[in-house]
Amino acid sequence: MKATPLSNCERRFLLRAIEERKRLDGRQCYDYRNVRISFGVDYGCCVVELGKTRVLAQVSCELVPPKANRPTEGILFFNLELSPMAAPGFEPGRQPELLVTLNRLIERCLRNSKCVDTESLCVVAGEKVWQIRLDLHLLNHDGNIIDAASIAGIVALCHFRRPDVSVQGEEVTVYTPEERDPVPLSIHHMPICVSFAFFQQGNYLLVDPSEREEQVMDGLLVIAMNKHQEICTIQSSGGIMLVNDQVLRCSKITAVKVAEITELIQKALENDQKVRKEGGKFGFAESIPHQKITSFKMGSAAVDTNSVEEQAEEIITKAGPPSEVFAKPILHTPGTAQIGEGIENSWGDLEESEKEEAVEEEGESEATAFECQKTESEDVSTVKETKKDEPIVLSDSEEEEVVILEPQELPKKTRAQTNSKQESTRKKTFTKRRRKKRAAY
């Protein structure tokens, strides 16, 4: 996946801002981004953050035979990896030109400057020496990779401890950290790279360019220097020609920046060594801000409870009276109940059509009651006649059973009502049976 290129509008905007001595992140032309160093649990592991650019460095060692032309010197090996996690433009399994250039520049900065005493890495001349391997991994790319990688590399080398070794005759004994304390590497000086970006054919200069500034720059100048103001390496890339005054001005700025970064590195190493001796917390977990880890935990807040009673009284007085709630059921007919505000209609008054229907239903109920009384008297007379003349023969037809649900205890009025209703239901069932018998005869 290729990186997203800048549009023409963005390019013109950046160049116009640089002409006006302004930068997107609010820095001045010669300002350096904040450098933050954090160490791992093991020796030789560290993460360096240059703004949003992050580089992880890890140092390891092993005993190997020396080179034939240098039998009394150890071996230094450097490797920088650009993973797709850092930026979408970096593809795995491929080595772009940028990676080759960065690896060569780091080797010149750290190996050719003789910052590490390689002769102290010799165990047995011509047979066994220490091979120190420095692996650099780019975790996030936001511009100026070479500066962040050089700082991470020298910090990891200064922080690393190799196992102690003893030689007795031809036998070489390597001691574990529990048996003997590890030995630090012999570091002569700390070379640090500082990058300068040029714009408009060298008319404008920026220190520590960001990713967007690198996409619109015309050329890049990298100077590696130590705190003694000794230039370890210098490299210029791009299609620009620099004059002596520009190079001298950049070297003076580099001396100031390198002195500040070297002091920061020494303080970080001293603090880490002090914490390890005291037995306190160290490593990446300690270096991460606590706000990110405990973001779901809320701190305690003070609450004033002096005027709680007064506030409660005000709230109660402002609130309206509670609505009436009927807890006991209201019985309308045997076997039914209702809980609520009673049997009143909550939809308002009835309309004219509904009133007429209600009157008609009342009239029909009265008529049916009158007919029931007539049929009951007729049935009684017929029963008397049948008793005198013939015995009653019941048919085999199945009849429906009537189940009446009655509450356990009812008031006197409701009992009388239920008795009258039971009698009416019995009479109705009796008339139905009589009608069926007549139809059978």
DRENZA-984644 format. One record per residue (C-alpha): residue in three letters; z, y, x; residue number from 1. Coordinates in Angstrom, 2 decimals, m for minus. Each point is the difference from the previous one (the first is absolute). Layout:
<rs>
("ALA",(Z,Y,X),NUM)
...
</rs>
This chain:
<rs>
("MET",(0.00,0.00,0.00),1)
("LYS",(m1.05,3.32,1.47),2)
("ALA",(2.20,3.05,m0.01),3)
("THR",(m0.75,2.65,m2.58),4)
("PRO",(m1.87,2.87,1.73),5)
("LEU",(0.86,3.62,m0.58),6)
("SER",(m2.13,1.99,m2.40),7)
("ASN",(m1.74,3.18,1.07),8)
("CYS",(2.47,2.08,m2.01),9)
("GLU",(2.99,m1.59,1.76),10)
("ARG",(m1.63,0.43,3.38),11)
("ARG",(m0.70,3.70,m0.58),12)
("PHE",(3.50,0.52,m1.34),13)
("LEU",(1.62,m1.56,3.08),14)
("LEU",(m2.15,1.97,2.43),15)
("ARG",(0.64,3.24,m1.89),16)
("ALA",(3.78,m0.66,0.10),17)
("ILE",(m0.14,m0.69,3.77),18)
("GLU",(m1.84,3.27,0.55),19)
("GLU",(2.81,1.76,m1.84),20)
("ARG",(2.63,m1.78,2.18),21)
("LYS",(1.25,m2.13,m2.87),22)
("ARG",(0.54,m3.76,m0.35),23)
("LEU",(0.34,m2.19,m3.07),24)
("ASP",(3.52,m1.22,0.85),25)
("GLY",(1.31,3.52,0.68),26)
("ARG",(0.20,m0.28,3.81),27)
("GLN",(m1.10,2.55,2.51),28)
("CYS",(m2.79,m0.71,2.48),29)
("TYR",(2.32,m1.17,2.81),30)
("ASP",(2.62,m1.75,m2.14),31)
("TYR",(0.70,m3.70,0.47),32)
("ARG",(0.98,m2.27,m2.87),33)
("ASN",(3.51,m1.42,m0.19),34)
("VAL",(0.54,m3.10,2.14),35)
("ARG",(2.38,m2.63,m1.35),36)
("ILE",(1.06,m3.10,1.99),37)
("SER",(1.74,m3.07,m1.43),38)
("PHE",(0.85,m3.24,1.80),39)
("GLY",(0.02,m3.61,m1.13),40)
("VAL",(2.72,m2.59,0.35),41)
("ASP",(m1.55,m1.53,3.14),42)
("TYR",(m0.56,1.87,3.23),43)
("GLY",(m3.50,1.37,0.48),44)
("CYS",(m0.80,0.52,m3.69),45)
("CYS",(m0.39,3.50,m1.45),46)
("VAL",(m1.89,2.02,m2.59),47)
("VAL",(m1.21,3.53,0.78),48)
("GLU",(m0.98,2.39,m2.79),49)
("LEU",(m2.12,3.03,0.82),50)
("GLY",(m0.12,1.71,m3.34),51)
("LYS",(m1.46,m2.72,m2.25),52)
("THR",(m1.60,m1.92,2.88),53)
("ARG",(2.13,m3.07,0.74),54)
("VAL",(m0.32,m2.40,2.96),55)
("LEU",(2.01,m3.18,0.60),56)
("ALA",(0.55,m1.07,3.62),57)
("GLN",(1.29,m3.38,1.20),58)
("VAL",(0.52,m1.07,3.64),59)
("SER",(0.22,m3.64,1.11),60)
("CYS",(0.09,m1.78,3.37),61)
("GLU",(m0.67,m3.40,1.60),62)
("LEU",(m0.15,m1.55,3.48),63)
("VAL",(m3.57,m0.49,1.25),64)
("PRO",(m1.67,m0.43,3.40),65)
("PRO",(m1.06,3.35,1.53),66)
("LYS",(m3.50,1.23,0.67),67)
("ALA",(m1.56,m1.15,3.25),68)
("ASN",(m0.60,3.51,1.35),69)
("ARG",(3.55,1.18,m0.91),70)
("PRO",(2.42,m2.90,0.54),71)
("THR",(3.15,2.15,0.04),72)
("GLU",(m0.63,2.07,m3.13),73)
("GLY",(0.60,m0.73,m3.65),74)
("ILE",(m2.62,0.26,m2.72),75)
("LEU",(m0.20,2.61,m2.77),76)
("PHE",(m2.05,m0.70,m3.10),77)
("PHE",(m0.64,2.50,m2.82),78)
("ASN",(m1.52,m0.63,m3.41),79)
("LEU",(m0.53,2.42,m2.91),80)
("GLU",(m0.98,m1.26,m3.47),81)
("LEU",(m1.39,2.03,m2.88),82)
("SER",(0.69,m1.90,m3.21),83)
("PRO",(m1.56,0.74,m3.42),84)
("MET",(3.54,0.71,m1.22),85)
("ALA",(m0.06,3.26,1.97),86)
("ALA",(m3.30,1.32,m1.39),87)
("PRO",(m2.83,m1.44,m2.11),88)
("GLY",(m2.55,0.79,2.71),89)
("PHE",(1.46,m2.59,2.42),90)
("GLU",(m1.48,m3.48,m0.49),91)
("PRO",(1.76,m3.17,1.25),92)
("GLY",(m1.71,m2.05,2.68),93)
("ARG",(m2.08,2.89,1.32),94)
("GLN",(0.58,2.33,2.93),95)
("PRO",(m1.36,3.45,m0.76),96)
("GLU",(m0.72,2.50,2.74),97)
("LEU",(3.20,1.83,m0.85),98)
("LEU",(2.12,m3.08,0.76),99)
("VAL",(m1.69,m0.58,3.38),100)
("THR",(0.48,3.63,0.95),101)
("LEU",(3.67,0.00,m1.00),102)
("ASN",(0.75,m3.21,1.94),103)
("ARG",(m1.59,1.35,3.16),104)
("LEU",(1.84,3.29,m0.32),105)
("ILE",(3.38,m1.75,m0.46),106)
("GLU",(m0.63,m2.20,3.03),107)
("ARG",(m0.79,3.03,2.15),108)
("CYS",(3.03,1.82,m1.35),109)
("LEU",(2.56,m2.78,0.53),110)
("ARG",(m1.42,m2.33,2.66),111)
("ASN",(m2.01,2.23,2.33),112)
("SER",(2.73,2.64,0.01),113)
("LYS",(2.41,m2.58,1.55),114)
("CYS",(2.73,0.86,m2.45),115)
("VAL",(1.32,m3.61,0.17),116)
("ASP",(1.05,m1.47,3.35),117)
("THR",(m2.09,m3.17,0.08),118)
("GLU",(1.51,m1.22,3.28),119)
("SER",(3.40,m0.35,m1.70),120)
("LEU",(m1.60,m2.56,m2.33),121)
("CYS",(m0.61,m2.47,2.83),122)
("VAL",(2.24,m3.10,m0.03),123)
("VAL",(m1.59,m2.20,2.69),124)
("ALA",(m2.82,1.57,2.04),125)
("GLY",(m3.27,m1.73,m0.64),126)
("GLU",(1.50,m2.41,m2.56),127)
("LYS",(1.77,1.63,m2.93),128)
("VAL",(0.09,3.54,m1.33),129)
("TRP",(0.85,1.61,m3.32),130)
("GLN",(m2.87,0.85,m2.33),131)
("ILE",(0.94,2.90,m2.30),132)
("ARG",(m2.04,0.19,m3.20),133)
("LEU",(0.01,3.12,m2.18),134)
("ASP",(m1.40,m0.41,m3.52),135)
("LEU",(m0.64,3.12,m2.06),136)
("HIS",(m0.74,m0.19,m3.73),137)
("LEU",(m1.18,2.99,m2.01),138)
("LEU",(1.86,m0.07,m3.33),139)
("ASN",(m1.29,3.24,m1.51),140)
("HIS",(m2.77,2.30,1.14),141)
("ASP",(0.32,3.74,m0.54),142)
("GLY",(m1.65,1.24,3.18),143)
("ASN",(0.80,0.14,3.74),144)
("ILE",(0.42,m3.74,0.60),145)
("ILE",(0.02,0.30,3.80),146)
("ASP",(3.06,2.27,0.14),147)
("ALA",(2.04,m2.22,m2.33),148)
("ALA",(m1.07,m3.15,1.88),149)
("SER",(0.90,1.45,3.43),150)
("ILE",(3.43,1.08,m1.20),151)
("ALA",(0.65,m3.38,m1.64),152)
("GLY",(m1.15,m1.87,3.11),153)
("ILE",(2.22,1.84,2.48),154)
("VAL",(2.99,m0.14,m2.36),155)
("ALA",(m0.37,m3.76,m0.45),156)
("LEU",(m0.28,m0.54,3.78),157)
("CYS",(3.13,2.06,0.65),158)
("HIS",(1.89,m1.84,m2.74),159)
("PHE",(m1.07,m3.51,1.08),160)
("ARG",(2.30,m2.40,1.89),161)
("ARG",(m1.33,m3.06,1.84),162)
("PRO",(2.13,m3.12,0.66),163)
("ASP",(1.88,m0.21,3.26),164)
("VAL",(m1.32,m2.45,2.61),165)
("SER",(1.52,m1.70,3.04),166)
("VAL",(m1.91,m1.86,2.76),167)
("GLN",(1.56,m2.81,2.06),168)
("GLY",(m2.53,m1.53,2.34),169)
("GLU",(m2.95,m1.00,m2.14),170)
("GLU",(1.98,m0.07,m3.25),171)
("VAL",(m0.25,3.00,m2.34),172)
("THR",(2.71,0.35,m2.65),173)
("VAL",(m0.53,2.26,m3.03),174)
("TYR",(3.24,0.98,m1.72),175)
("THR",(0.40,0.60,m3.71),176)
("PRO",(1.47,3.28,m1.31),177)
("GLU",(3.29,m1.83,m0.71),178)
("GLU",(0.30,m1.16,3.61),179)
("ARG",(m1.02,3.25,1.71),180)
("ASP",(m0.88,3.45,m1.24),181)
("PRO",(m3.75,0.70,m0.08),182)
("VAL",(m1.46,2.30,2.64),183)
("PRO",(m1.92,3.19,m0.93),184)
("LEU",(m3.38,0.80,1.50),185)
("SER",(m0.30,2.42,2.89),186)
("ILE",(m1.67,3.12,m1.48),187)
("HIS",(m0.96,2.77,2.43),188)
("HIS",(m1.14,2.62,m2.52),189)
("MET",(m1.12,0.38,m3.60),190)
("PRO",(m3.66,0.97,m0.46),191)
("ILE",(m0.72,1.41,m3.46),192)
("CYS",(m3.38,0.92,m1.47),193)
("VAL",(m0.66,3.30,m1.79),194)
("SER",(m3.25,0.50,m1.92),195)
("PHE",(m1.91,3.25,m0.59),196)
("ALA",(m2.79,0.44,m2.56),197)
("PHE",(m2.72,2.64,0.48),198)
("PHE",(m2.04,1.64,m2.76),199)
("GLN",(m2.98,2.33,m0.10),200)
("GLN",(m1.17,m0.97,3.51),201)
("GLY",(3.41,0.48,1.56),202)
("ASN",(0.84,3.35,m1.59),203)
("TYR",(2.97,m1.39,m1.95),204)
("LEU",(2.67,m2.40,1.25),205)
("LEU",(2.54,m2.16,m1.90),206)
("VAL",(2.80,m2.18,1.39),207)
("ASP",(0.73,m3.42,m1.56),208)
("PRO",(m2.94,m0.13,m2.48),209)
("SER",(0.38,m1.81,m3.31),210)
("GLU",(m2.50,m2.48,m1.44),211)
("ARG",(m2.01,2.57,m1.95),212)
("GLU",(m0.05,2.37,2.96),213)
("GLU",(m1.33,m2.79,2.20),214)
("GLN",(m2.93,m0.52,m2.39),215)
("VAL",(m1.22,3.61,0.40),216)
("MET",(0.83,0.60,3.68),217)
("ASP",(m2.70,0.45,2.65),218)
("GLY",(1.88,m1.48,2.96),219)
("LEU",(3.33,m1.48,1.14),220)
("LEU",(1.96,0.46,3.20),221)
("VAL",(2.86,m2.42,0.88),222)
("ILE",(2.39,0.76,2.85),223)
("ALA",(2.70,m2.49,1.12),224)
("MET",(2.86,1.60,1.89),225)
("ASN",(3.65,m0.70,0.88),226)
("LYS",(2.96,2.37,0.00),227)
("HIS",(m0.59,0.78,3.68),228)
("GLN",(m3.28,1.66,m1.05),229)
("GLU",(m2.08,m2.66,1.72),230)
("ILE",(m3.29,m0.72,m1.74),231)
("CYS",(m0.40,m3.77,m0.31),232)
("THR",(m3.40,m0.06,m1.72),233)
("ILE",(m2.37,2.35,m1.79),234)
("GLN",(m2.91,m0.77,m2.29),235)
("SER",(m2.47,2.18,m1.88),236)
("SER",(m2.23,m1.29,m2.79),237)
("GLY",(m2.51,1.66,m2.27),238)
("GLY",(m3.01,2.21,0.52),239)
("ILE",(1.75,3.10,1.34),240)
("MET",(0.31,1.57,3.44),241)
("LEU",(3.43,1.31,1.01),242)
("VAL",(0.66,2.68,2.58),243)
("ASN",(2.86,0.09,2.48),244)
("ASP",(2.07,2.45,m2.00),245)
("GLN",(m0.02,m2.27,m3.05),246)
("VAL",(1.10,m3.05,2.01),247)
("LEU",(2.79,1.98,1.73),248)
("ARG",(1.24,1.36,m3.32),249)
("CYS",(0.08,m3.54,m1.44),250)
("SER",(1.89,m1.30,3.04),251)
("LYS",(2.67,2.69,m0.39),252)
("ILE",(0.46,m0.89,m3.66),253)
("THR",(0.17,m3.69,0.95),254)
("ALA",(2.82,0.65,2.48),255)
("VAL",(2.11,1.62,m2.70),256)
("LYS",(m0.65,m2.72,m2.59),257)
("VAL",(0.62,m2.84,2.48),258)
("ALA",(3.35,1.47,1.04),259)
("GLU",(1.13,0.16,m3.64),260)
("ILE",(m1.16,m3.55,m0.82),261)
("THR",(1.58,m1.46,3.17),262)
("GLU",(3.34,1.53,m0.89),263)
("LEU",(m0.29,m1.43,m3.51),264)
("ILE",(m0.76,m3.48,1.39),265)
("GLN",(2.97,0.06,2.35),266)
("LYS",(2.36,1.02,m2.79),267)
("ALA",(m1.29,m2.76,m2.24),268)
("LEU",(0.47,m2.62,2.74),269)
("GLU",(3.53,1.22,0.75),270)
("ASN",(1.02,m0.05,m3.64),271)
("ASP",(m1.35,m3.52,m0.49),272)
("GLN",(1.78,m1.30,3.11),273)
("LYS",(3.26,1.64,m1.10),274)
("VAL",(m0.17,m1.54,m3.47),275)
("ARG",(m0.73,m3.46,1.42),276)
("LYS",(3.02,0.18,2.32),277)
("GLU",(2.31,1.13,m2.79),278)
("GLY",(m1.22,m2.81,m2.24),279)
("GLY",(m1.20,2.29,m2.78),280)
("LYS",(m3.05,m0.32,m2.21),281)
("PHE",(m3.38,0.33,1.67),282)
("GLY",(m3.59,m0.98,m0.64),283)
("PHE",(m2.59,1.00,m2.57),284)
("ALA",(2.40,m0.43,m2.95),285)
("GLU",(2.30,2.64,1.46),286)
("SER",(m2.85,2.39,0.78),287)
("ILE",(m1.40,m0.04,m3.56),288)
("PRO",(1.40,2.88,m2.09),289)
("HIS",(2.70,m1.12,m2.43),290)
("GLN",(m1.66,1.84,m2.88),291)
("LYS",(m2.87,m2.50,0.00),292)
("ILE",(2.27,m3.04,m0.01),293)
("THR",(2.52,1.25,m2.57),294)
("SER",(m2.48,1.81,m2.21),295)
("PHE",(1.15,m2.03,m3.03),296)
("LYS",(3.67,0.78,0.58),297)
("MET",(1.40,3.23,m1.47),298)
("GLY",(2.84,1.85,1.61),299)
("SER",(3.25,0.74,m1.78),300)
("ALA",(0.11,3.25,m1.97),301)
("ALA",(3.17,1.94,m0.85),302)
("VAL",(0.73,0.34,m3.72),303)
("ASP",(2.35,2.65,m1.43),304)
("THR",(2.20,m1.55,m2.74),305)
("ASN",(2.27,2.97,m0.66),306)
("SER",(m1.74,1.31,m3.13),307)
("VAL",(m1.14,m3.33,m1.41),308)
("GLU",(2.23,0.19,m3.11),309)
("GLU",(m1.22,3.50,m0.90),310)
("GLN",(m3.63,m1.04,0.40),311)
("ALA",(0.57,m3.09,m2.14),312)
("GLU",(1.55,2.10,m2.80),313)
("GLU",(m2.96,2.41,0.08),314)
("ILE",(m2.46,m2.87,m0.25),315)
("ILE",(1.91,m1.54,m2.93),316)
("THR",(0.15,3.29,m1.90),317)
("LYS",(m3.70,0.66,0.52),318)
("ALA",(m0.96,m3.48,m1.17),319)
("GLY",(m0.44,m0.57,m3.77),320)
("PRO",(2.24,m2.26,m2.11),321)
("PRO",(m0.77,m3.71,0.19),322)
("SER",(m2.05,m1.50,m2.81),323)
("GLU",(1.79,m2.20,m2.53),324)
("VAL",(m0.46,m3.69,0.63),325)
("PHE",(0.78,m2.65,m2.60),326)
("ALA",(1.47,m2.97,1.78),327)
("LYS",(0.64,m2.10,m3.13),328)
("PRO",(m2.93,m1.55,m1.92),329)
("ILE",(m0.78,1.15,m3.54),330)
("LEU",(m0.61,m2.89,m2.40),331)
("HIS",(m2.64,0.62,m2.65),332)
("THR",(m0.57,m3.52,m1.37),333)
("PRO",(1.56,m3.35,0.80),334)
("GLY",(m1.34,m1.37,3.26),335)
("THR",(m1.47,3.32,1.24),336)
("ALA",(1.49,2.82,2.05),337)
("GLN",(m1.03,3.25,1.63),338)
("ILE",(1.40,1.89,2.99),339)
("GLY",(m0.76,3.68,0.28),340)
("GLU",(0.27,3.14,m2.06),341)
("GLY",(m0.07,m1.64,m3.42),342)
("ILE",(m2.68,m0.68,m2.56),343)
("GLU",(m1.19,3.53,m0.43),344)
("ASN",(m3.67,0.65,0.51),345)
("SER",(m0.60,1.74,3.31),346)
("TRP",(m3.60,0.97,m0.87),347)
("GLY",(0.97,2.78,m2.42),348)
("ASP",(m0.65,0.21,m3.77),349)
("LEU",(m2.40,m2.32,m1.77),350)
("GLU",(m3.40,1.22,m1.02),351)
("GLU",(m1.18,0.06,m3.64),352)
("SER",(m2.04,m3.22,0.36),353)
("GLU",(2.93,m1.82,1.57),354)
("LYS",(2.33,1.23,m2.78),355)
("GLU",(m2.40,m1.35,m2.69),356)
("GLU",(m0.14,m3.39,1.77),357)
("ALA",(3.81,m0.14,0.15),358)
("VAL",(0.26,0.76,m3.77),359)
("GLU",(m2.56,m2.72,m0.80),360)
("GLU",(1.93,m2.54,2.14),361)
("GLU",(3.22,0.82,m1.88),362)
("GLY",(m1.76,m0.48,m3.40),363)
("GLU",(m1.44,m3.36,1.08),364)
("SER",(3.41,m1.20,1.17),365)
("GLU",(1.54,0.88,m3.38),366)
("ALA",(m2.80,m1.82,m1.87),367)
("THR",(0.36,m3.12,2.11),368)
("ALA",(3.76,0.02,m0.63),369)
("PHE",(m0.59,0.19,m3.80),370)
("GLU",(m2.47,m2.89,0.13),371)
("CYS",(2.41,m2.09,2.05),372)
("GLN",(2.66,0.45,m2.66),373)
("LYS",(m2.42,m1.19,m2.73),374)
("THR",(m1.09,m3.04,1.96),375)
("GLU",(3.61,m0.92,0.72),376)
("SER",(0.88,0.01,m3.73),377)
("GLU",(m3.07,m2.11,m0.80),378)
("ASP",(0.83,m2.45,2.76),379)
("VAL",(3.54,m0.42,m1.29),380)
("SER",(m1.26,m0.85,m3.50),381)
("THR",(m2.53,m2.47,1.36),382)
("VAL",(2.66,m1.67,2.11),383)
("LYS",(2.20,m0.50,m3.09),384)
("GLU",(m2.92,m1.55,m1.88),385)
("THR",(m0.86,m2.36,2.85),386)
("LYS",(3.61,m1.11,0.25),387)
("LYS",(m0.04,m1.00,m3.64),388)
("ASP",(m3.41,m1.67,0.00),389)
("GLU",(m0.87,m1.53,3.41),390)
("PRO",(1.44,m0.26,3.45),391)
("ILE",(m1.39,2.25,2.73),392)
("VAL",(m2.41,m1.69,2.42),393)
("LEU",(m0.35,1.76,3.35),394)
("SER",(m3.36,m0.02,1.74),395)
("ASP",(m0.55,m1.12,3.57),396)
("SER",(m1.47,3.37,1.04),397)
("GLU",(1.58,1.64,3.01),398)
("GLU",(1.81,3.24,m0.58),399)
("GLU",(0.82,2.81,2.40),400)
("GLU",(3.59,0.44,1.10),401)
("VAL",(1.59,3.42,m0.29),402)
("VAL",(2.42,0.89,2.83),403)
("ILE",(2.25,3.02,m0.47),404)
("LEU",(1.72,1.56,3.00),405)
("GLU",(3.39,1.39,m0.90),406)
("PRO",(2.46,1.83,2.27),407)
("GLN",(3.42,m1.58,0.54),408)
("GLU",(2.00,2.77,m1.54),409)
("LEU",(m1.33,2.57,m2.42),410)
("PRO",(1.72,2.66,m2.10),411)
("LYS",(0.60,m0.58,m3.69),412)
("LYS",(m2.94,2.06,m1.15),413)
("THR",(m2.47,m1.79,2.24),414)
("ARG",(1.41,m3.39,m1.10),415)
("ALA",(m0.68,0.81,m3.65),416)
("GLN",(m3.51,1.15,0.93),417)
("THR",(m0.71,m3.18,1.96),418)
("ASN",(1.29,m2.20,m2.85),419)
("SER",(m2.23,1.74,m2.53),420)
("LYS",(m3.01,m0.33,2.33),421)
("GLN",(0.73,m3.66,0.63),422)
("GLU",(0.09,m0.64,m3.73),423)
("SER",(m3.30,1.82,m0.48),424)
("THR",(m1.64,m2.03,2.77),425)
("ARG",(1.33,m3.22,m1.51),426)
("LYS",(m1.42,0.94,m3.38),427)
("LYS",(m3.40,0.76,1.55),428)
("THR",(m0.09,m3.36,1.76),429)
("PHE",(1.03,m1.71,m3.23),430)
("THR",(m2.82,1.67,m1.94),431)
("LYS",(m2.50,m1.06,2.66),432)
("ARG",(1.11,m3.60,m0.32),433)
("ARG",(m0.26,0.15,m3.77),434)
("ARG",(m3.54,1.35,0.20),435)
("LYS",(m1.01,m2.84,2.30),436)
("LYS",(1.50,m2.58,m2.38),437)
("ARG",(m1.86,1.47,m2.96),438)
("ALA",(m3.22,m0.14,1.89),439)
("ALA",(0.72,m3.68,0.82),440)
("TYR",(0.62,m0.82,m3.68),441)
</rs>
